[in-house]
Amino acid sequence: MPTSATYYATFDSSGVGSWTATTPYGSSPTPIEEQSCVAGLGGNAIVCVGGNTGTNVTSAVNYATFSGLGIGSWAASALYPTLIEEQSCFANAIGVTAYCV
């Protein structure tokens, strides 16, 4: 079932801490599932590409900054050039370029 809920947790050598709710995903209240997200772009940004609203595949791209206090406000970005879901996205080593395949 699609959801717009997002959570964050701290982690260290002991494992992952408790999950805490943060800013819901997306630039609209439409929940999206099966999108791919890339974290660390520019040092503190997360970008989520495509996905499925439960009835439609989308080319939406949304991004937000993040910190140890959670995820900031989501904003829409340029659309991915095609409808896409269940893809893999990653960033280059210096975190300035996202790739989706």
TINU-289567 format. One record per atom (N, C-alpha, C, O): residue number from 1; x, y, z. Coordinates in Angstrom, 2 decimals, padded with zeros to 5 digits, always signed. Layout:
TINU-289567
+-----+---------+---------+---------+
|   n |      px |      py |      pz |
+-----+---------+---------+---------+
| NUM |       X |       Y |       Z |
...
+-----+---------+---------+---------+
***
This chain:
TINU-289567
+-----+---------+---------+---------+
|   n |      px |      py |      pz |
+-----+---------+---------+---------+
|   1 | +000.85 | -001.18 | +000.00 |
|   1 | +000.00 | +000.00 | +000.00 |
|   1 | +000.89 | +001.24 | +000.00 |
|   1 | +001.79 | +001.34 | +000.83 |
|   2 | +000.65 | +002.18 | -000.92 |
|   2 | +001.46 | +003.41 | -000.96 |
|   2 | +001.33 | +004.22 | +000.32 |
|   2 | +000.28 | +004.24 | +000.96 |
|   3 | +002.41 | +004.88 | +000.67 |
|   3 | +002.40 | +005.76 | +001.84 |
|   3 | +003.28 | +006.97 | +001.55 |
|   3 | +004.22 | +006.88 | +000.77 |
|   4 | +002.97 | +008.08 | +002.17 |
|   4 | +003.83 | +009.26 | +002.06 |
|   4 | +004.65 | +009.46 | +003.34 |
|   4 | +005.37 | +010.45 | +003.47 |
|   5 | +004.55 | +008.51 | +004.27 |
|   5 | +005.28 | +008.60 | +005.54 |
|   5 | +006.78 | +008.41 | +005.32 |
|   5 | +007.18 | +007.57 | +004.52 |
|   6 | +007.59 | +009.19 | +006.02 |
|   6 | +009.04 | +009.00 | +006.01 |
|   6 | +009.54 | +009.00 | +007.45 |
|   6 | +008.95 | +009.63 | +008.32 |
|   7 | +010.63 | +008.29 | +007.68 |
|   7 | +011.20 | +008.13 | +009.01 |
|   7 | +012.71 | +008.24 | +008.92 |
|   7 | +013.29 | +008.03 | +007.86 |
|   8 | +013.34 | +008.56 | +010.03 |
|   8 | +014.79 | +008.54 | +010.10 |
|   8 | +015.21 | +007.91 | +011.41 |
|   8 | +014.46 | +007.89 | +012.39 |
|   9 | +016.44 | +007.40 | +011.43 |
|   9 | +017.01 | +006.81 | +012.64 |
|   9 | +018.51 | +007.03 | +012.61 |
|   9 | +019.13 | +007.09 | +011.55 |
|  10 | +019.09 | +007.16 | +013.79 |
|  10 | +020.54 | +007.25 | +013.87 |
|  10 | +021.10 | +005.83 | +013.86 |
|  10 | +020.40 | +004.87 | +014.21 |
|  11 | +022.35 | +005.70 | +013.47 |
|  11 | +022.99 | +004.40 | +013.56 |
|  11 | +024.47 | +004.57 | +013.86 |
|  11 | +025.07 | +005.58 | +013.51 |
|  12 | +025.03 | +003.57 | +014.50 |
|  12 | +026.44 | +003.54 | +014.82 |
|  12 | +026.87 | +002.08 | +014.89 |
|  12 | +026.16 | +001.21 | +014.40 |
|  13 | +028.01 | +001.80 | +015.48 |
|  13 | +028.51 | +000.43 | +015.52 |
|  13 | +027.62 | -000.50 | +016.33 |
|  13 | +027.75 | -001.72 | +016.22 |
|  14 | +026.72 | +000.05 | +017.15 |
|  14 | +025.78 | -000.76 | +017.94 |
|  14 | +024.56 | -001.17 | +017.14 |
|  14 | +023.84 | -002.10 | +017.53 |
|  15 | +024.31 | -000.49 | +016.02 |
|  15 | +023.14 | -000.79 | +015.21 |
|  15 | +022.30 | +000.45 | +014.95 |
|  15 | +022.75 | +001.58 | +015.12 |
|  16 | +021.06 | +000.20 | +014.53 |
|  16 | +020.13 | +001.28 | +014.18 |
|  16 | +019.29 | +001.64 | +015.39 |
|  16 | +018.79 | +000.76 | +016.08 |
|  17 | +019.14 | +002.95 | +015.64 |
|  17 | +018.33 | +003.42 | +016.75 |
|  17 | +016.85 | +003.39 | +016.43 |
|  17 | +016.44 | +002.81 | +015.42 |
|  18 | +016.05 | +004.01 | +017.26 |
|  18 | +014.60 | +004.06 | +017.06 |
|  18 | +014.26 | +004.94 | +015.86 |
|  18 | +014.92 | +005.95 | +015.60 |
|  19 | +013.22 | +004.53 | +015.13 |
|  19 | +012.76 | +005.30 | +013.98 |
|  19 | +011.82 | +006.41 | +014.44 |
|  19 | +010.97 | +006.19 | +015.30 |
|  20 | +011.99 | +007.61 | +013.85 |
|  20 | +011.19 | +008.78 | +014.20 |
|  20 | +010.53 | +009.33 | +012.93 |
|  20 | +011.19 | +009.47 | +011.90 |
|  21 | +009.23 | +009.65 | +013.00 |
|  21 | +008.54 | +010.21 | +011.85 |
|  21 | +009.10 | +011.59 | +011.52 |
|  21 | +009.46 | +012.35 | +012.42 |
|  22 | +009.16 | +011.91 | +010.24 |
|  22 | +009.63 | +013.22 | +009.78 |
|  22 | +008.72 | +013.69 | +008.65 |
|  22 | +007.64 | +013.13 | +008.46 |
|  23 | +009.13 | +014.69 | +007.89 |
|  23 | +008.30 | +015.30 | +006.86 |
|  23 | +007.82 | +014.27 | +005.83 |
|  23 | +008.64 | +013.58 | +005.24 |
|  24 | +006.50 | +014.14 | +005.62 |
|  24 | +005.99 | +013.18 | +004.63 |
|  24 | +006.57 | +013.45 | +003.24 |
|  24 | +006.89 | +014.59 | +002.90 |
|  25 | +006.70 | +012.38 | +002.45 |
|  25 | +007.31 | +012.44 | +001.13 |
|  25 | +006.44 | +013.14 | +000.10 |
|  25 | +005.22 | +013.05 | +000.14 |
|  26 | +007.09 | +013.83 | -000.81 |
|  26 | +006.45 | +014.31 | -002.02 |
|  26 | +006.00 | +015.75 | -001.96 |
|  26 | +005.89 | +016.35 | -000.90 |
|  27 | +005.74 | +016.28 | -003.13 |
|  27 | +005.29 | +017.66 | -003.25 |
|  27 | +003.78 | +017.75 | -003.22 |
|  27 | +003.21 | +018.85 | -003.28 |
|  28 | +003.13 | +016.62 | -003.12 |
|  28 | +001.67 | +016.58 | -003.01 |
|  28 | +001.33 | +015.51 | -001.98 |
|  28 | +002.19 | +014.72 | -001.61 |
|  29 | +000.10 | +015.47 | -001.53 |
|  29 | -000.24 | +014.45 | -000.53 |
|  29 | -000.41 | +013.06 | -001.11 |
|  29 | -000.74 | +012.13 | -000.37 |
|  30 | -000.20 | +012.87 | -002.42 |
|  30 | -000.36 | +011.56 | -003.03 |
|  30 | +000.74 | +010.62 | -002.57 |
|  30 | +001.91 | +010.89 | -002.84 |
|  31 | +000.40 | +009.54 | -001.89 |
|  31 | +001.42 | +008.58 | -001.49 |
|  31 | +002.05 | +007.92 | -002.73 |
|  31 | +001.37 | +007.69 | -003.73 |
|  32 | +003.33 | +007.62 | -002.65 |
|  32 | +004.04 | +006.99 | -003.76 |
|  32 | +004.81 | +005.80 | -003.21 |
|  32 | +005.44 | +005.88 | -002.16 |
|  33 | +004.74 | +004.68 | -003.94 |
|  33 | +005.51 | +003.50 | -003.58 |
|  33 | +006.45 | +003.15 | -004.72 |
|  33 | +006.28 | +003.62 | -005.85 |
|  34 | +007.42 | +002.33 | -004.43 |
|  34 | +008.35 | +001.79 | -005.41 |
|  34 | +009.19 | +002.84 | -006.12 |
|  34 | +009.65 | +002.61 | -007.24 |
|  35 | +009.40 | +003.99 | -005.49 |
|  35 | +010.32 | +004.96 | -006.06 |
|  35 | +011.72 | +004.64 | -005.55 |
|  35 | +011.88 | +003.88 | -004.60 |
|  36 | +012.70 | +005.23 | -006.18 |
|  36 | +014.08 | +005.05 | -005.75 |
|  36 | +014.60 | +006.38 | -005.24 |
|  36 | +014.38 | +007.42 | -005.86 |
|  37 | +015.29 | +006.35 | -004.11 |
|  37 | +015.82 | +007.57 | -003.52 |
|  37 | +017.34 | +007.49 | -003.44 |
|  37 | +017.91 | +006.43 | -003.20 |
|  38 | +017.97 | +008.61 | -003.64 |
|  38 | +019.42 | +008.75 | -003.55 |
|  38 | +019.71 | +009.77 | -002.47 |
|  38 | +019.25 | +010.91 | -002.56 |
|  39 | +020.45 | +009.39 | -001.46 |
|  39 | +020.80 | +010.31 | -000.38 |
|  39 | +022.25 | +010.73 | -000.49 |
|  39 | +023.07 | +010.03 | -001.09 |
|  40 | +022.56 | +011.87 | +000.08 |
|  40 | +023.93 | +012.34 | +000.13 |
|  40 | +024.31 | +013.28 | -001.00 |
|  40 | +025.44 | +013.75 | -001.05 |
|  41 | +023.38 | +013.56 | -001.91 |
|  41 | +023.70 | +014.48 | -003.00 |
|  41 | +024.00 | +015.86 | -002.42 |
|  41 | +023.23 | +016.39 | -001.61 |
|  42 | +025.10 | +016.42 | -002.83 |
|  42 | +025.49 | +017.74 | -002.32 |
|  42 | +025.80 | +017.72 | -000.83 |
|  42 | +025.94 | +018.78 | -000.22 |
|  43 | +025.92 | +016.56 | -000.25 |
|  43 | +026.27 | +016.43 | +001.16 |
|  43 | +025.08 | +016.26 | +002.08 |
|  43 | +025.20 | +015.61 | +003.12 |
|  44 | +023.93 | +016.85 | +001.74 |
|  44 | +022.79 | +016.74 | +002.66 |
|  44 | +021.44 | +016.78 | +001.94 |
|  44 | +020.48 | +017.34 | +002.46 |
|  45 | +021.38 | +016.21 | +000.75 |
|  45 | +020.11 | +016.20 | +000.02 |
|  45 | +019.71 | +014.77 | -000.31 |
|  45 | +020.55 | +013.89 | -000.49 |
|  46 | +018.40 | +014.56 | -000.39 |
|  46 | +017.84 | +013.30 | -000.82 |
|  46 | +016.95 | +013.59 | -002.02 |
|  46 | +016.17 | +014.54 | -002.01 |
|  47 | +017.07 | +012.76 | -003.05 |
|  47 | +016.28 | +012.90 | -004.27 |
|  47 | +015.56 | +011.58 | -004.51 |
|  47 | +016.18 | +010.52 | -004.50 |
|  48 | +014.23 | +011.65 | -004.73 |
|  48 | +013.42 | +010.45 | -004.99 |
|  48 | +012.84 | +010.56 | -006.39 |
|  48 | +012.30 | +011.59 | -006.78 |
|  49 | +012.96 | +009.46 | -007.15 |
|  49 | +012.61 | +009.45 | -008.57 |
|  49 | +011.52 | +008.43 | -008.85 |
|  49 | +011.59 | +007.29 | -008.40 |
|  50 | +010.49 | +008.86 | -009.61 |
|  50 | +009.47 | +007.95 | -010.11 |
|  50 | +008.66 | +007.29 | -009.02 |
|  50 | +008.55 | +007.82 | -007.91 |
|  51 | +008.10 | +006.14 | -009.33 |
|  51 | +007.31 | +005.38 | -008.39 |
|  51 | +005.91 | +005.12 | -008.91 |
|  51 | +005.62 | +005.29 | -010.09 |
|  52 | +005.05 | +004.70 | -008.00 |
|  52 | +003.69 | +004.33 | -008.35 |
|  52 | +002.75 | +004.89 | -007.30 |
|  52 | +002.99 | +004.72 | -006.10 |
|  53 | +001.70 | +005.56 | -007.73 |
|  53 | +000.74 | +006.15 | -006.80 |
|  53 | -000.30 | +005.14 | -006.33 |
|  53 | -001.17 | +005.48 | -005.54 |
|  54 | -000.20 | +003.92 | -006.81 |
|  54 | -001.20 | +002.89 | -006.51 |
|  54 | -002.08 | +002.64 | -007.72 |
|  54 | -002.64 | +001.55 | -007.86 |
|  55 | -002.21 | +003.65 | -008.58 |
|  55 | -002.98 | +003.50 | -009.82 |
|  55 | -002.19 | +003.92 | -011.05 |
|  55 | -002.52 | +003.50 | -012.16 |
|  56 | -001.14 | +004.73 | -010.87 |
|  56 | -000.37 | +005.24 | -012.00 |
|  56 | +001.11 | +005.24 | -011.71 |
|  56 | +001.54 | +005.55 | -010.60 |
|  57 | +001.91 | +004.88 | -012.73 |
|  57 | +003.36 | +005.06 | -012.65 |
|  57 | +003.62 | +006.53 | -012.90 |
|  57 | +002.91 | +007.18 | -013.66 |
|  58 | +004.66 | +007.08 | -012.25 |
|  58 | +004.93 | +008.51 | -012.35 |
|  58 | +006.36 | +008.77 | -012.77 |
|  58 | +007.22 | +007.90 | -012.66 |
|  59 | +006.61 | +009.97 | -013.26 |
|  59 | +007.96 | +010.43 | -013.57 |
|  59 | +008.36 | +011.56 | -012.62 |
|  59 | +009.33 | +012.28 | -012.87 |
|  60 | +007.61 | +011.69 | -011.53 |
|  60 | +007.87 | +012.76 | -010.55 |
|  60 | +009.27 | +012.62 | -009.93 |
|  60 | +009.75 | +011.51 | -009.70 |
|  61 | +009.88 | +013.75 | -009.67 |
|  61 | +011.15 | +013.80 | -008.95 |
|  61 | +010.97 | +014.82 | -007.83 |
|  61 | +010.58 | +015.96 | -008.08 |
|  62 | +011.26 | +014.40 | -006.61 |
|  62 | +011.14 | +015.28 | -005.45 |
|  62 | +012.45 | +015.25 | -004.68 |
|  62 | +013.16 | +014.24 | -004.68 |
|  63 | +012.78 | +016.36 | -004.03 |
|  63 | +014.02 | +016.42 | -003.26 |
|  63 | +013.80 | +017.19 | -001.96 |
|  63 | +012.87 | +017.98 | -001.83 |
|  64 | +014.69 | +016.94 | -001.02 |
|  64 | +014.66 | +017.64 | +000.26 |
|  64 | +016.05 | +017.58 | +000.86 |
|  64 | +016.86 | +016.73 | +000.51 |
|  65 | +016.33 | +018.50 | +001.77 |
|  65 | +017.57 | +018.42 | +002.54 |
|  65 | +017.29 | +017.59 | +003.78 |
|  65 | +016.15 | +017.43 | +004.20 |
|  66 | +018.35 | +017.07 | +004.37 |
|  66 | +018.20 | +016.29 | +005.59 |
|  66 | +019.32 | +016.61 | +006.57 |
|  66 | +020.38 | +017.11 | +006.19 |
|  67 | +019.06 | +016.30 | +007.82 |
|  67 | +020.05 | +016.49 | +008.87 |
|  67 | +019.78 | +015.44 | +009.95 |
|  67 | +018.94 | +014.57 | +009.77 |
|  68 | +020.49 | +015.53 | +011.04 |
|  68 | +020.25 | +014.64 | +012.16 |
|  68 | +018.90 | +014.85 | +012.83 |
|  68 | +018.52 | +014.08 | +013.71 |
|  69 | +018.18 | +015.88 | +012.40 |
|  69 | +016.85 | +016.18 | +012.95 |
|  69 | +015.73 | +015.73 | +012.04 |
|  69 | +014.56 | +015.95 | +012.34 |
|  70 | +016.07 | +015.10 | +010.91 |
|  70 | +015.06 | +014.60 | +009.99 |
|  70 | +015.18 | +015.20 | +008.60 |
|  70 | +016.21 | +015.75 | +008.23 |
|  71 | +014.09 | +015.08 | +007.85 |
|  71 | +014.04 | +015.54 | +006.46 |
|  71 | +013.29 | +016.87 | +006.42 |
|  71 | +012.26 | +017.03 | +007.08 |
|  72 | +013.82 | +017.82 | +005.64 |
|  72 | +013.17 | +019.12 | +005.49 |
|  72 | +011.98 | +019.03 | +004.55 |
|  72 | +011.52 | +017.94 | +004.22 |
|  73 | +011.49 | +020.17 | +004.11 |
|  73 | +010.34 | +020.23 | +003.20 |
|  73 | +010.72 | +019.65 | +001.84 |
|  73 | +011.80 | +019.90 | +001.32 |
|  74 | +009.80 | +018.87 | +001.27 |
|  74 | +009.99 | +018.30 | -000.06 |
|  74 | +009.61 | +019.32 | -001.12 |
|  74 | +008.68 | +020.11 | -000.92 |
|  75 | +010.32 | +019.31 | -002.24 |
|  75 | +010.00 | +020.18 | -003.37 |
|  75 | +010.07 | +019.37 | -004.66 |
|  75 | +010.87 | +018.45 | -004.79 |
|  76 | +009.22 | +019.73 | -005.61 |
|  76 | +009.23 | +019.07 | -006.91 |
|  76 | +010.41 | +019.57 | -007.72 |
|  76 | +010.84 | +020.72 | -007.57 |
|  77 | +010.94 | +018.72 | -008.57 |
|  77 | +012.05 | +019.06 | -009.45 |
|  77 | +011.66 | +018.71 | -010.88 |
|  77 | +010.52 | +018.34 | -011.14 |
|  78 | +012.61 | +018.84 | -011.79 |
|  78 | +012.37 | +018.47 | -013.19 |
|  78 | +011.93 | +017.01 | -013.26 |
|  78 | +012.50 | +016.16 | -012.56 |
|  79 | +010.95 | +016.72 | -014.08 |
|  79 | +010.45 | +015.35 | -014.22 |
|  79 | +011.51 | +014.44 | -014.84 |
|  79 | +012.32 | +014.88 | -015.65 |
|  80 | +011.50 | +013.17 | -014.44 |
|  80 | +012.33 | +012.17 | -015.09 |
|  80 | +011.81 | +012.04 | -016.53 |
|  80 | +010.61 | +012.22 | -016.75 |
|  81 | +012.66 | +011.73 | -017.52 |
|  81 | +012.20 | +011.76 | -018.91 |
|  81 | +011.18 | +010.69 | -019.30 |
|  81 | +010.64 | +010.75 | -020.40 |
|  82 | +010.91 | +009.73 | -018.43 |
|  82 | +009.94 | +008.70 | -018.75 |
|  82 | +009.26 | +008.23 | -017.46 |
|  82 | +009.79 | +008.44 | -016.37 |
|  83 | +008.11 | +007.61 | -017.58 |
|  83 | +007.47 | +007.01 | -016.40 |
|  83 | +008.38 | +005.88 | -015.92 |
|  83 | +008.93 | +005.14 | -016.73 |
|  84 | +008.54 | +005.76 | -014.59 |
|  84 | +009.51 | +004.78 | -014.08 |
|  84 | +009.13 | +004.35 | -012.67 |
|  84 | +008.66 | +005.15 | -011.86 |
|  85 | +009.33 | +003.06 | -012.38 |
|  85 | +009.15 | +002.54 | -011.02 |
|  85 | +010.07 | +001.34 | -010.84 |
|  85 | +010.50 | +000.73 | -011.82 |
|  86 | +010.37 | +001.02 | -009.61 |
|  86 | +011.21 | -000.12 | -009.24 |
|  86 | +012.60 | -000.06 | -009.86 |
|  86 | +013.21 | -001.10 | -010.10 |
|  87 | +013.11 | +001.14 | -010.13 |
|  87 | +014.44 | +001.31 | -010.66 |
|  87 | +015.45 | +001.41 | -009.53 |
|  87 | +015.08 | +001.46 | -008.36 |
|  88 | +016.71 | +001.43 | -009.89 |
|  88 | +017.77 | +001.67 | -008.92 |
|  88 | +018.41 | +003.01 | -009.24 |
|  88 | +018.73 | +003.29 | -010.40 |
|  89 | +018.59 | +003.83 | -008.24 |
|  89 | +019.28 | +005.10 | -008.41 |
|  89 | +020.46 | +005.15 | -007.45 |
|  89 | +020.41 | +004.61 | -006.35 |
|  90 | +021.52 | +005.81 | -007.88 |
|  90 | +022.70 | +005.96 | -007.04 |
|  90 | +023.38 | +007.28 | -007.36 |
|  90 | +023.08 | +007.90 | -008.38 |
|  91 | +024.29 | +007.70 | -006.49 |
|  91 | +025.05 | +008.93 | -006.70 |
|  91 | +026.50 | +008.59 | -006.98 |
|  91 | +027.00 | +007.55 | -006.55 |
|  92 | +027.19 | +009.48 | -007.69 |
|  92 | +028.61 | +009.27 | -007.90 |
|  92 | +029.35 | +009.49 | -006.58 |
|  92 | +028.76 | +009.94 | -005.59 |
|  93 | +030.64 | +009.18 | -006.55 |
|  93 | +031.41 | +009.20 | -005.31 |
|  93 | +031.44 | +010.55 | -004.62 |
|  93 | +031.54 | +010.60 | -003.39 |
|  94 | +031.36 | +011.64 | -005.36 |
|  94 | +031.40 | +012.95 | -004.72 |
|  94 | +030.00 | +013.52 | -004.50 |
|  94 | +029.85 | +014.64 | -004.02 |
|  95 | +028.98 | +012.74 | -004.85 |
|  95 | +027.60 | +013.11 | -004.51 |
|  95 | +027.03 | +014.30 | -005.24 |
|  95 | +026.22 | +015.04 | -004.68 |
|  96 | +027.44 | +014.52 | -006.51 |
|  96 | +026.89 | +015.65 | -007.25 |
|  96 | +026.06 | +015.23 | -008.46 |
|  96 | +025.46 | +016.08 | -009.12 |
|  97 | +026.03 | +013.94 | -008.76 |
|  97 | +025.27 | +013.45 | -009.90 |
|  97 | +024.50 | +012.21 | -009.51 |
|  97 | +025.05 | +011.30 | -008.87 |
|  98 | +023.22 | +012.16 | -009.88 |
|  98 | +022.39 | +010.98 | -009.64 |
|  98 | +022.23 | +010.21 | -010.94 |
|  98 | +022.10 | +010.81 | -012.01 |
|  99 | +022.23 | +008.88 | -010.84 |
|  99 | +022.04 | +008.01 | -011.99 |
|  99 | +020.90 | +007.05 | -011.66 |
|  99 | +020.84 | +006.53 | -010.55 |
| 100 | +019.99 | +006.82 | -012.61 |
| 100 | +018.91 | +005.86 | -012.42 |
| 100 | +018.91 | +004.89 | -013.60 |
| 100 | +018.99 | +005.31 | -014.75 |
| 101 | +018.81 | +003.61 | -013.30 |
| 101 | +018.78 | +002.59 | -014.35 |
| 101 | +017.63 | +001.63 | -014.13 |
| 101 | +017.45 | +000.70 | -014.91 |
+-----+---------+---------+---------+
***
